[in-house]
């Protein structure tokens, strides 16, 4: 079991999401930036650290939205995460006016892209953890189109 801290970075009805390629089933999926919580580290501190490490971004007041349990099959392995899910408004000019952001995660380069909350709710892209997609309407009622 792995404790993780992810952050929904929101701007103008969009979320900045890390893009991955599912090596076993061959499709792109997205998840919020973040990562593992270290032993003895609080989840809020972990999400701040992860944003610094991956995006060179300082977040001061992440809002805890919920804790999700995420059990999934990846290839031939069953994975189990406890996800502390945070939210913060992203207004950093380096990110909000570009469609794609390069991220560094454990010395690997990744891509993060903006997706509208509406398209995520509609299931137009694969979003993990799965429970997140089901709860976006609850977390962002102000961002939904009429």
C-alpha positions in Angstrom: 0.0 0.0 0.0 1.3 3.4 -0.9 0.2 6.8 0.5 0.2 9.5 -2.1 -0.6 13.2 -2.3 -1.9 14.7 -5.6 -2.9 18.3 -6.3 -5.6 19.5 -8.6 -4.1 22.6 -10.1 -7.0 24.6 -11.5 -7.2 27.7 -13.6 -10.3 29.0 -15.5 -12.2 25.8 -15.5 -9.2 23.7 -16.5 -6.9 21.2 -14.6 -3.2 20.7 -15.3 -2.7 17.0 -15.5 0.3 14.8 -15.9 0.2 12.6 -19.0 1.2 8.9 -18.9 1.3 6.0 -21.4 -0.2 2.7 -20.2 2.5 0.3 -21.3 0.4 -2.8 -21.0 -2.9 -1.7 -22.5 -1.5 1.0 -24.8 -3.4 4.2 -24.1 -2.8 7.6 -22.7 -4.2 8.5 -19.3 -3.9 11.5 -17.0 -3.6 12.1 -13.3 -3.0 15.1 -11.1 0.6 15.9 -10.4 2.0 14.6 -7.1 3.5 11.5 -5.7 4.4 9.4 -2.7 4.3 10.6 0.9 7.6 9.9 2.7 7.7 8.2 6.1 7.0 10.8 8.8 5.8 13.4 6.3 2.4 15.0 6.4 0.3 14.8 3.2 0.1 18.6 2.9 3.9 18.9 3.2 4.3 16.1 0.6 2.1 17.8 -1.9 4.0 21.1 -1.5 7.3 19.1 -1.9 6.0 17.3 -5.0 4.9 20.6 -6.6 8.4 22.1 -6.0 10.2 19.0 -7.3 8.1 18.3 -10.3 7.0 21.8 -11.4 9.3 24.2 -9.5 6.0 25.6 -8.1 5.5 26.9 -4.6 1.9 26.3 -3.3 1.2 27.8 0.1 -2.3 26.8 1.0 -3.4 23.5 -0.6 -7.0 22.7 0.3 -7.6 19.0 1.2 -10.6 17.8 -0.8 -10.8 14.2 0.2 -8.9 10.9 0.7 -9.5 8.2 -1.9 -8.6 4.6 -1.9 -7.4 3.5 -5.3 -6.9 -0.2 -6.2 -6.0 -0.9 -9.8 -4.4 -3.5 -12.0 -1.3 -2.4 -13.8 0.0 -5.2 -16.1 0.0 -8.3 -14.0 0.2 -6.4 -10.6 -2.5 -5.2 -8.3 -1.6 -1.7 -7.0 -3.1 -0.1 -3.9 -2.9 3.6 -3.1 -4.3 5.9 -0.4 -4.7 9.3 -2.2 -4.8 12.5 -0.3 -6.3 14.9 -2.9 -5.7 18.6 -2.7 -6.8 21.6 -4.7 -5.2 24.9 -5.4 -5.8 27.8 -7.8 -2.8 28.1 -10.2 -2.1 31.6 -11.3 1.6 31.3 -12.1 2.1 32.9 -15.6 4.7 30.2 -16.5 1.8 27.7 -16.6 -1.5 29.3 -17.4 -0.8 30.6 -20.9 0.8 27.5 -22.3 -1.0 24.3 -23.4 1.8 22.0 -22.2 4.2 22.0 -19.3 7.4 19.9 -19.0 7.6 18.1 -15.6 10.5 16.3 -13.9 9.6 13.3 -11.8 12.4 11.3 -10.3 14.7 12.6 -13.1 12.2 11.4 -15.8 10.7 14.1 -18.0 6.9 14.1 -18.3 4.3 16.2 -20.0 1.5 18.0 -18.2 -1.4 19.4 -20.3 -4.5 21.4 -19.5 -7.9 19.7 -19.8 -11.3 21.4 -19.2 -13.1 20.1 -16.2 -16.2 19.6 -18.4 -14.4 17.2 -20.8 -13.0 15.3 -17.8 -16.5 14.9 -16.3 -17.8 13.8 -19.7 -15.1 11.0 -19.7 -13.5 12.3 -22.9 -10.1 11.5 -21.5 -9.0 8.7 -19.1 -8.5 10.2 -15.6 -7.0 8.3 -12.7 -7.8 7.6 -9.9 -11.2 6.6 -11.3 -13.0 7.9 -8.2 -11.7 11.4 -9.0 -13.5 11.5 -12.3 -16.7 10.6 -10.5 -16.3 13.4 -8.0 -15.2 16.3 -10.2 -18.7 17.7 -10.4 -18.7 17.9 -6.6 -15.3 19.5 -6.3 -15.7 22.1 -9.1 -19.4 23.1 -9.3 -18.4 26.6 -10.2 -16.4 25.5 -13.3 -19.2 23.6 -15.0 -20.7 24.9 -18.2 -24.4 25.5 -18.2 
